[in-house]
Amino acid sequence: MSAAQPETSPALELRDAATVFAALGDETRLRLVAALCAGGTMSIAQLTAGSAMTRQAVTKHLQVLAQAGLVRDSRAGRERLWQFEPGQVEAARRSLEAIGRQWDFALAKLKLAVETSH
């Protein structure tokens, strides 16, 4: 593997997927992702509008999402703007598909074993 290519082992993909699922396992963070998907790039003020959450609490949740690769921020003057990054969700989806294929294979083997034992 060349130095320019990132490691994409199944174990690494599962670890990344676990990080994504852990980040999305919190209802507040899931709502933030939904808001960013619907509203595009948004500021902290926009994300806290109509909510009882403080800017600091939303910022902490966004930082968890950023560490999972689900959102990224950029500066616009003194304001931080946040946007959704779909790449990690796609990687997590692929991991779930791989697990699903493994289950399908295991179930097919079990079915064959049961059918041939009778």
Backbone as numpy.savetxt, mean C-alpha at the origin, in Angstrom:
# Nx Ny Nz CAx CAy CAz Cx Cy Cz
22.44 -9.80 -11.24 21.60 -8.63 -11.24 22.49 -7.38 -11.24
22.19 -6.42 -12.08 23.01 -5.22 -12.15 22.71 -4.32 -10.96
23.64 -3.43 -10.69 23.49 -2.52 -9.55 22.31 -1.57 -9.74
21.92 -1.31 -11.01 20.83 -0.38 -11.28 19.46 -1.01 -11.03
19.38 -2.34 -11.04 18.12 -3.03 -10.86 17.86 -3.29 -9.38
16.71 -2.90 -8.86 16.41 -3.19 -7.46 16.12 -4.68 -7.29
16.35 -5.17 -6.06 16.07 -6.57 -5.76 14.57 -6.79 -5.77
14.11 -7.84 -6.44 12.68 -8.12 -6.51 12.40 -9.58 -6.16
13.01 -10.07 -5.11 12.78 -11.44 -4.69 11.37 -11.57 -4.14
10.79 -12.79 -4.17 9.46 -12.97 -3.60 9.39 -12.55 -2.13
10.44 -12.84 -1.36 10.44 -12.46 0.05 10.40 -10.94 0.21
11.16 -10.23 -0.63 11.15 -8.76 -0.58 9.78 -8.23 -0.97
9.18 -8.80 -2.02 7.87 -8.35 -2.45 6.83 -8.57 -1.35
6.90 -9.72 -0.66 5.96 -9.98 0.42 6.17 -9.02 1.59
7.43 -8.70 1.89 7.71 -7.75 2.97 7.16 -6.37 2.61
7.37 -5.97 1.36 6.83 -4.68 0.92 5.30 -4.68 0.97
4.69 -5.79 0.54 3.23 -5.89 0.58 2.75 -5.82 2.02
3.44 -6.48 2.93 3.05 -6.45 4.34 3.10 -5.02 4.88
4.11 -4.26 4.46 4.22 -2.86 4.88 3.04 -2.05 4.36
2.66 -2.29 3.11 1.51 -1.59 2.51 0.24 -1.95 3.26
0.03 -3.25 3.49 -1.20 -3.67 4.17 -1.24 -3.15 5.60
-0.11 -3.11 6.27 -0.06 -2.57 7.63 -0.43 -1.09 7.63
0.10 -0.35 6.66 -0.21 1.08 6.58 -1.69 1.31 6.27
-2.25 0.48 5.40 -3.65 0.64 5.02 -4.60 0.00 6.03
-4.06 -0.70 7.02 -4.89 -1.36 8.02 -5.48 -0.41 9.04
-5.08 0.83 8.99 -5.62 1.85 9.88 -6.69 2.63 9.12
-7.87 2.75 9.71 -8.98 3.42 9.02 -8.66 4.86 8.64
-7.99 5.58 9.50 -7.64 6.97 9.20 -6.73 7.05 7.98
-5.72 6.20 7.94 -4.81 6.22 6.79 -5.52 5.80 5.52
-6.41 4.83 5.63 -7.18 4.40 4.46 -8.05 5.55 3.95
-8.63 6.31 4.87 -9.43 7.48 4.47 -8.55 8.55 3.80
-7.35 8.74 4.30 -6.44 9.71 3.68 -6.08 9.29 2.27
-5.80 8.00 2.08 -5.49 7.50 0.73 -6.70 7.70 -0.18
-7.90 7.39 0.32 -9.11 7.58 -0.48 -9.29 9.05 -0.86
-9.03 9.94 0.08 -9.15 11.38 -0.20 -8.15 11.80 -1.27
-6.92 11.32 -1.17 -5.91 11.68 -2.16 -6.23 11.08 -3.53
-6.79 9.88 -3.55 -7.19 9.28 -4.83 -8.30 10.09 -5.48
-9.24 10.57 -4.68 -10.37 11.33 -5.20 -10.01 12.77 -5.51
-9.14 13.36 -4.68 -8.88 14.79 -4.80 -7.57 15.17 -5.43
-6.75 14.19 -5.78 -5.44 14.51 -6.36 -4.49 15.04 -5.30
-3.64 15.96 -5.70 -2.67 16.54 -4.77 -3.40 17.45 -3.79
-3.12 17.24 -2.49 -3.82 18.00 -1.46 -2.85 18.44 -0.37
-3.18 19.56 0.25 -2.40 20.06 1.38 -2.92 19.45 2.67
-2.15 19.62 3.74 -2.59 19.15 5.06 -3.89 19.86 5.44
-3.99 21.15 5.14 -5.21 21.90 5.47 -6.41 21.30 4.75
-6.24 20.93 3.49 -7.34 20.31 2.75 -7.70 18.94 3.32
-6.69 18.20 3.73 -6.92 16.86 4.26 -7.57 16.88 5.65
-7.37 17.96 6.40 -7.96 18.06 7.74 -9.30 18.79 7.73
-9.66 19.42 6.62 -10.91 20.17 6.55 -12.10 19.26 6.86
-12.95 19.72 7.77 -14.14 18.96 8.14 -13.86 17.77 9.03
-12.65 17.68 9.53 -12.25 16.56 10.39 -11.90 17.09 11.77
-12.05 16.24 12.77 -11.66 16.61 14.12 -10.17 16.36 14.36
-9.50 15.77 13.38 -8.07 15.46 13.53 -7.22 16.71 13.41
-6.16 16.74 14.19 -5.23 17.86 14.12 -4.31 17.68 12.92
-3.71 18.77 12.53 -2.73 18.73 11.43 -1.57 17.80 11.79
-1.16 17.83 13.06 -0.05 16.98 13.50 -0.41 15.50 13.37
-1.63 15.14 13.75 -2.06 13.74 13.66 -2.11 13.29 12.20
-2.66 14.13 11.33 -2.72 13.79 9.91 -1.31 13.66 9.34
-0.42 14.56 9.74 0.97 14.50 9.27 1.62 13.19 9.67
1.39 12.74 10.89 1.97 11.47 11.34 1.44 10.30 10.51
0.15 10.31 10.23 -0.43 9.25 9.39 0.14 9.30 7.97
0.30 10.49 7.44 0.88 10.63 6.10 2.32 10.15 6.07
3.06 10.36 7.14 4.44 9.87 7.20 4.49 8.35 7.17
3.56 7.69 7.85 3.49 6.22 7.80 3.19 5.78 6.37
2.25 6.45 5.72 1.91 6.12 4.33 3.09 6.37 3.41
3.84 7.43 3.67 5.02 7.73 2.85 6.10 6.67 3.03
6.30 6.20 4.26 7.29 5.15 4.51 6.92 3.86 3.79
5.62 3.64 3.60 5.15 2.46 2.87 5.17 2.68 1.36
5.52 3.91 0.94 5.58 4.22 -0.49 4.22 4.50 -1.12
3.22 4.79 -0.30 1.87 5.00 -0.81 1.57 6.45 -1.15
2.28 7.37 -0.54 2.09 8.79 -0.83 3.47 9.45 -0.89
3.50 10.61 -1.49 4.72 11.41 -1.46 4.32 12.87 -1.33
5.26 13.63 -0.83 4.97 15.05 -0.65 5.93 15.88 -1.48
5.50 17.11 -1.71 6.34 18.09 -2.39 6.06 19.43 -1.72
6.97 20.35 -1.90 6.82 21.68 -1.31 6.25 22.64 -2.35
5.35 23.48 -1.89 4.82 24.58 -2.68 4.88 25.79 -1.76
6.00 26.49 -1.80 6.22 27.58 -0.86 6.43 27.00 0.53
5.62 27.43 1.48 5.73 26.91 2.85 4.82 25.71 3.08
4.05 25.36 2.09 3.07 24.30 2.23 3.59 22.97 1.67
3.22 21.88 2.32 3.53 20.55 1.81 2.28 20.02 1.12
2.48 19.55 -0.10 1.38 18.96 -0.86 1.60 17.46 -0.94
0.54 16.70 -0.77 0.62 15.24 -0.74 -0.14 14.65 -1.92
0.40 13.57 -2.46 -0.31 12.87 -3.53 -0.11 11.37 -3.40
-1.08 10.63 -3.92 -1.07 9.18 -3.88 -0.07 8.64 -4.90
0.63 7.59 -4.52 1.58 6.89 -5.39 1.09 5.45 -5.56
0.58 5.08 -6.73 -0.04 3.76 -6.89 0.92 2.58 -7.01
2.19 2.82 -7.18 3.13 1.73 -7.45 3.16 0.64 -6.40
3.16 1.00 -5.13 3.23 0.00 -4.07 1.93 -0.80 -3.96
0.81 -0.17 -4.27 -0.46 -0.90 -4.25 -0.45 -1.95 -5.35
0.09 -1.60 -6.50 0.21 -2.56 -7.60 1.12 -3.72 -7.21
2.21 -3.43 -6.55 3.13 -4.49 -6.10 2.43 -5.39 -5.07
1.66 -4.81 -4.18 0.92 -5.61 -3.19 -0.13 -6.47 -3.87
-0.78 -5.92 -4.89 -1.76 -6.70 -5.66 -1.11 -7.90 -6.31
0.07 -7.69 -6.89 0.79 -8.81 -7.51 1.15 -9.87 -6.48
1.52 -9.45 -5.28 1.83 -10.40 -4.21 0.60 -11.22 -3.85
-0.55 -10.56 -3.77 -1.79 -11.29 -3.47 -2.13 -12.27 -4.58
-1.91 -11.87 -5.82 -2.16 -12.78 -6.93 -1.26 -14.00 -6.85
0.01 -13.79 -6.51 0.95 -14.91 -6.38 0.50 -15.86 -5.27
0.06 -15.30 -4.15 -0.43 -16.13 -3.05 -1.68 -16.89 -3.50
-2.55 -16.22 -4.23 -3.75 -16.87 -4.75 -3.42 -18.04 -5.67
-2.40 -17.85 -6.52 -1.98 -18.95 -7.41 -1.45 -20.12 -6.59
-0.70 -19.82 -5.54 -0.18 -20.89 -4.68 -1.33 -21.66 -4.03
-2.35 -20.94 -3.58 -3.51 -21.60 -2.99 -4.22 -22.46 -4.03
-4.39 -21.93 -5.24 -5.04 -22.70 -6.31 -4.27 -23.99 -6.57
-2.95 -23.90 -6.63 -2.11 -25.07 -6.87 -2.26 -26.07 -5.72
-2.21 -25.57 -4.48 -2.34 -26.45 -3.32 -3.71 -27.13 -3.29
-4.76 -26.40 -3.61 -6.10 -26.99 -3.63 -6.23 -28.02 -4.74
-5.64 -27.75 -5.89 -5.68 -28.72 -6.99 -4.95 -30.01 -6.59
-3.81 -29.87 -5.92 -3.08 -31.06 -5.45 -3.91 -31.83 -4.43
-4.56 -31.14 -3.53 -5.39 -31.79 -2.53 -6.56 -32.52 -3.19
-7.19 -31.86 -4.14 -8.31 -32.48 -4.85 -7.86 -33.74 -5.55
-6.73 -33.68 -6.24 -6.18 -34.85 -6.93 -5.88 -35.97 -5.95
-5.30 -35.63 -4.82 -4.97 -36.64 -3.81 -6.23 -37.31 -3.27
-7.27 -36.52 -3.03 -8.53 -37.07 -2.52 -9.18 -37.96 -3.57
-9.20 -37.49 -4.82 -9.84 -38.25 -5.89 -9.11 -39.55 -6.19
-7.80 -39.55 -6.13 -7.03 -40.77 -6.45 -6.99 -41.74 -5.28
-7.35 -41.30 -4.09 -7.33 -42.21 -2.94 -8.62 -43.01 -2.83
-9.61 -42.69 -3.64 -10.89 -43.41 -3.59 -10.98 -44.42 -4.68
